[in-house]
Amino acid sequence: MSLNFEELDFRPTPMGVLSLRRRRHLTTGVDIYEIKLDDEFLMSSQFTTAEIELARLGLAALARTDLEIVVDALAEVIEWHEQGLLPLGKQLTADPRCRLVNGDFFAMAQSADGFDSRVPRRRFDAVLVDIDHSPTNLLHPRHAALYQRQGLARLAEHLHPGGVFALWSNDPPDDAFNAAMAGAFAISAAHVVTFDNWRAIARPAIPFMSGSKPICLSSRQATRRHHQPTDRSSVRRGRNLPL
């Protein structure tokens, strides 16, 4: 492989062919890491503004800045972190505060035991989610239940009083989901994030971010294509009032 492009790994999975590649930005010289599932871009290190805002907005009301649990549906992505093939992979996996968990976030969110199999029914200070394109544009139909009032209320049961749920969305805020959030949480808000996408390529997201307190962070698994010089995404937040 050339210095400008390298396929780091290639795996057949039940979901499709998963590949990890590194390409060098010819203008800046910066290495960009991308994960694709068949022809779909899942993750990229080129655009991170919206994901950083997800973390910042979701954790703004919390006092500490520790990362505890990261849930990912793809075991291969976790393995690439452990092997150091992804940026910050070795740093995160070597940090005793961080644990990468292969699992179904949606099933965990709706279950009584929750996100930590070592401590069933454990509560968290924050749950940050970056998976589906939006609450209405889903990677799989079975994800839909989470974005209804009842599904959000079940997820809220895994939060401490005063805990925060934050969600990345590729679509602007909509009244239906805002109403579902307001019905499940004591306080809710939506924020629009604008960022440059001057090459008009896939709008990606990345799974490696820092969090706050014991936190459950679910990584995104796919993205959509855009054809405009500026992109917008939104972050929705809900919070349980302390008892």
C-alpha positions in Angstrom: 0.0 0.0 0.0 1.1 3.6 -0.6 1.7 6.1 2.1 -1.5 7.9 0.9 -3.8 4.9 1.3 -3.8 1.7 3.3 -6.4 -0.9 4.0 -5.6 -1.9 7.6 -8.1 -4.7 8.0 -11.0 -6.4 6.2 -13.6 -8.6 7.8 -16.7 -10.4 6.6 -19.4 -10.1 9.2 -23.1 -11.1 9.4 -23.9 -7.4 8.7 -21.7 -7.2 5.6 -18.1 -6.7 4.7 -16.4 -4.5 7.3 -13.2 -2.6 6.4 -10.8 -0.3 8.1 -8.6 2.0 6.1 -6.3 4.9 6.5 -5.9 7.6 3.9 -3.7 10.7 3.9 -5.4 14.1 3.2 -3.3 15.4 0.3 -3.8 19.1 1.4 -3.2 18.9 5.1 -1.1 15.7 5.3 -3.3 14.4 8.1 -4.1 10.7 8.3 -7.8 10.0 8.2 -9.2 6.7 9.5 -12.4 5.4 8.1 -14.6 2.3 8.7 -16.9 1.1 6.0 -19.6 -1.6 6.0 -19.9 -2.7 2.4 -20.2 0.7 0.6 -21.6 2.6 3.6 -19.3 4.9 5.7 -19.7 4.0 9.3 -17.1 6.1 11.0 -14.4 8.6 10.2 -11.9 10.7 12.0 -12.2 13.6 9.5 -15.4 15.2 10.9 -15.8 15.2 14.7 -17.4 18.5 15.5 -20.9 17.2 16.0 -19.7 14.3 18.1 -17.5 16.5 20.3 -20.6 18.7 20.8 -22.6 15.6 21.8 -20.1 14.9 24.5 -19.8 18.6 25.6 -23.5 19.3 25.8 -24.4 15.9 27.3 -21.8 16.3 30.0 -22.0 20.0 30.7 -24.1 19.6 33.8 -21.9 16.9 35.3 -18.9 17.5 37.6 -16.4 14.8 36.6 -14.8 13.8 33.3 -14.2 10.0 33.4 -15.2 7.5 30.9 -16.4 4.1 32.0 -18.3 2.0 29.4 -18.4 2.2 25.6 -21.0 -0.1 24.0 -20.5 -1.1 20.3 -22.4 -3.6 18.3 -19.4 -4.6 16.2 -16.8 -6.7 18.0 -14.3 -6.0 15.2 -14.3 -2.3 16.0 -13.5 -3.0 19.7 -10.7 -5.4 18.5 -9.2 -2.6 16.3 -9.1 -0.3 19.4 -7.4 -3.0 21.4 -4.8 -3.6 18.6 -4.1 0.2 18.4 -5.3 0.4 14.7 -7.5 3.3 15.5 -6.6 6.7 16.9 -6.6 6.7 20.7 -7.3 3.0 20.6 -4.4 2.0 22.8 -4.9 5.0 25.1 -8.5 4.1 25.7 -8.0 0.4 26.2 -5.1 1.0 28.5 -7.1 3.4 30.7 -8.6 1.5 33.7 -11.5 4.0 33.6 -12.6 2.8 30.2 -14.3 -0.6 29.3 -15.3 -1.5 25.7 -18.4 -3.7 25.7 -19.7 -5.6 22.6 -23.4 -5.6 22.9 -26.8 -4.6 21.6 -27.4 -1.1 23.0 -31.1 -1.1 22.3 -31.7 -4.4 24.0 -29.6 -3.2 27.0 -31.6 0.1 27.2 -34.9 -1.7 27.4 -33.8 -4.5 29.8 -34.0 -4.4 33.6 -30.3 -5.3 34.0 -29.1 -2.4 31.8 -25.6 -1.7 30.4 -23.2 -3.3 32.8 -23.4 -7.1 33.0 -20.9 -7.0 35.9 -23.3 -4.9 38.0 -26.9 -5.6 36.9 -29.3 -2.7 37.3 -26.5 -0.3 37.7 -27.3 3.4 37.1 -25.3 5.9 35.2 -24.7 9.7 35.4 -25.0 10.0 31.6 -25.9 8.0 28.5 -24.7 9.4 25.2 -26.0 7.8 22.0 -24.7 8.1 18.4 -26.1 5.2 16.4 -29.1 5.8 14.1 -29.2 8.6 11.5 -32.1 10.2 13.4 -35.0 9.1 15.5 -37.0 8.5 12.3 -34.2 7.4 9.9 -33.1 4.1 11.5 -30.5 1.5 10.8 -33.0 -1.2 11.7 -36.7 -1.0 12.4 -36.4 -2.6 15.8 -34.5 0.5 17.0 -37.7 2.5 16.7 -39.0 1.6 20.2 -36.2 3.5 21.9 -37.3 6.8 20.4 -40.9 6.6 21.7 -41.9 8.0 25.1 -42.1 4.6 26.7 -38.7 3.5 25.3 -37.0 6.7 26.5 -38.7 6.3 29.9 -37.2 2.8 30.2 -33.7 4.2 29.3 -34.2 6.9 31.9 -34.5 4.2 34.6 -30.8 3.5 34.0 -29.8 7.1 35.0 -29.2 8.4 38.5 -31.4 11.3 39.6 -30.1 14.3 37.8 -28.5 12.1 35.1 -28.4 13.1 31.4 -29.3 11.4 28.2 -28.0 12.9 25.0 -28.6 11.8 21.4 -26.9 12.7 18.1 -29.2 13.1 15.1 -28.5 13.9 11.5 -31.9 15.6 11.1 -33.0 19.0 12.7 -35.1 18.9 15.8 -38.7 17.7 15.2 -41.8 18.3 17.3 -42.7 14.6 17.7 -39.4 13.5 19.2 -39.2 16.7 21.3 -42.6 15.8 22.8 -41.4 12.2 23.5 -38.3 13.6 25.2 -40.4 16.0 27.2 -42.7 13.2 28.3 -39.8 11.0 29.5 -37.5 13.5 31.1 -38.0 16.4 33.6 -36.0 18.7 31.4 -35.3 18.4 27.6 -33.6 20.6 24.9 -32.4 20.4 21.3 -29.3 22.0 19.9 -28.4 22.5 16.2 -24.6 22.0 15.4 -23.3 23.5 12.2 -19.9 22.5 10.7 -18.0 22.7 7.3 -18.2 19.8 4.9 -16.4 21.4 2.0 -15.7 18.1 0.1 -19.3 17.1 0.2 -18.4 13.5 1.1 -20.0 11.2 3.6 -20.9 12.9 6.9 -19.3 10.5 9.5 -19.0 10.1 13.2 -16.5 8.4 15.4 -16.8 6.1 18.4 -13.8 7.2 20.4 -14.8 10.1 22.8 -14.3 11.0 26.4 -17.2 11.1 28.8 -18.1 12.0 32.4 -18.5 10.0 35.6 -19.6 6.4 35.1 -21.0 6.8 31.6 -22.5 4.6 28.9 -21.5 5.8 25.5 -22.9 4.0 22.5 -21.0 4.4 19.2 -22.5 5.2 15.8 -22.7 2.5 13.2 -23.5 4.2 9.9 -23.9 7.6 8.2 -25.5 9.3 5.2 -24.2 11.2 2.3 -24.5 15.0 1.9 -24.0 17.3 -1.0 -23.7 20.7 0.4 -20.7 22.7 1.7 -22.1 23.1 5.2 -23.7 20.3 7.3 -26.0 20.5 10.3 -26.8 17.9 12.8 -28.6 18.2 16.1 -28.1 17.1 19.7 -31.1 16.4 22.0 -30.7 16.3 25.7 -33.0 15.0 28.5 -32.3 15.2 32.2 -33.8 13.6 35.3 -34.4 16.0 38.1 -32.6 15.0 41.3 -34.8 13.6 44.1 
